[in-house]
């Protein structure tokens, strides 16, 4: 899992294809892990081509503000929000903007070498949000 590094060196998990069913699989797997491992309640979102194709707020979660902010960060930078966190000097233009979240939990969906959408998780420590996204994407990639 890549948790640090500069913009040019972030190793993103990419897919040759990824559709709405895959987004559902991602979300359901995150929920399964959260329940099995007794994690804090999570907010989960997958967007493809600007459409939210999966979103779930576990019991106890009411607002999607953090999902919006993490998604905005990835849409603006085309990088994981963790990578933006690790390289704040490079992203000074958005660090103080309340529309963005400079923390882990947003991750770009790259399909056939093209930016197609965003994975977001919120509810754990931000680095744990990032790690959970990476964990599930690696599982999906290795299927």
C-alpha positions in Angstrom: 0.0 0.0 0.0 1.3 3.4 -0.9 0.8 5.9 2.0 3.5 8.4 1.2 5.4 9.8 -1.7 5.2 12.7 -4.1 2.6 13.2 -6.8 4.7 11.7 -9.5 5.4 8.5 -7.6 2.0 7.5 -6.3 1.3 4.0 -7.4 -2.5 3.8 -8.1 -4.4 0.6 -8.4 -6.0 0.6 -11.9 -8.5 -1.5 -13.7 -9.0 -2.5 -17.3 -12.8 -2.3 -16.7 -15.0 -1.1 -13.8 -18.7 -0.8 -13.9 -21.7 -0.1 -11.6 -21.8 -3.8 -10.5 -18.1 -3.5 -9.5 -18.9 -0.4 -7.5 -21.6 -2.3 -5.6 -19.1 -5.2 -5.0 -16.7 -2.6 -3.6 -19.2 -1.1 -1.3 -20.6 -4.4 0.0 -17.1 -5.7 0.7 -16.3 -2.6 2.7 -19.5 -3.1 4.7 -18.7 -6.7 5.2 -15.2 -5.9 6.5 -16.5 -3.1 8.8 -19.1 -5.5 10.4 -16.7 -8.5 10.7 -13.9 -6.4 12.2 -16.3 -4.3 14.3 -15.1 -1.0 12.8 -16.7 2.3 13.6 -19.7 3.2 11.4 -18.6 4.3 7.9 -19.7 6.5 5.1 -19.0 4.9 1.7 -19.3 6.3 -1.8 -18.3 5.3 -5.3 -18.8 7.7 -8.2 -18.2 7.0 -11.9 -18.3 9.7 -14.6 -19.8 12.2 -12.2 -22.7 9.9 -11.0 -22.9 8.5 -7.5 -23.4 4.8 -8.3 -23.0 3.5 -4.7 -23.4 5.3 -1.4 -24.1 4.0 2.1 -24.1 5.6 5.5 -23.9 3.0 8.2 -26.2 3.5 11.3 -25.0 6.4 13.3 -23.8 8.4 10.2 -26.0 11.2 8.9 -24.0 13.6 6.8 -22.1 13.1 3.6 -20.1 16.3 4.0 -16.8 14.5 4.4 -17.5 12.3 1.4 -18.1 15.4 -0.7 -14.9 17.0 0.5 -12.8 13.9 -0.1 -14.4 13.4 -3.5 -13.7 17.1 -4.4 -10.1 16.6 -3.5 -9.7 13.6 -5.8 -11.6 15.3 -8.6 -9.4 18.4 -8.4 -6.1 16.6 -8.2 -6.7 13.2 -9.8 -4.6 11.8 -6.9 -5.6 10.1 -3.7 -6.5 12.5 -0.9 -3.8 10.7 1.2 -1.2 11.7 -1.4 -2.5 15.3 -1.2 -2.2 15.1 2.6 1.4 13.8 2.2 2.3 16.6 -0.3 0.4 19.6 1.2 3.1 22.0 0.0 2.4 21.1 -3.6 -1.4 21.6 -3.1 -1.3 24.9 -1.2 -4.2 26.2 -3.3 -6.7 23.9 -1.7 -5.3 23.2 1.8 -7.4 26.0 3.4 -10.5 25.6 1.2 -13.4 24.1 3.2 -14.6 22.3 0.0 -11.7 19.9 0.1 -10.4 17.4 2.7 -6.7 17.2 3.0 -6.7 13.7 4.5 -6.9 10.1 3.5 -10.1 8.5 2.4 -10.5 9.5 -1.2 -9.0 7.5 -4.1 -9.2 7.9 -7.8 -10.9 5.3 -10.0 -8.6 4.7 -13.0 -10.0 2.6 -15.8 -7.9 1.8 -19.0 -5.5 4.6 -18.0 -8.3 7.1 -17.8 -9.6 8.9 -14.7 -13.2 7.8 -14.3 -14.3 8.4 -10.8 -13.7 8.3 -7.0 -13.9 5.9 -4.1 -14.5 7.5 -0.7 -14.6 6.2 2.8 -15.1 8.3 6.0 -15.5 7.3 9.6 -12.1 5.9 10.7 -8.8 7.7 11.2 -8.1 9.2 7.8 -5.1 6.9 7.2 -7.4 3.9 8.0 -10.0 5.1 5.6 -7.3 5.2 2.9 -5.9 1.8 3.9 -9.4 0.2 3.7 -10.0 1.5 0.2 -6.6 0.2 -0.9 -7.2 -3.2 0.8 -10.6 -3.7 -1.0 -9.3 -2.5 -4.4 -6.3 -4.9 -4.1 -8.7 -7.7 -3.3 -10.8 -6.8 -6.3 -7.8 -6.5 -8.6 -6.5 -9.9 -7.6 -9.8 -11.7 -8.1 
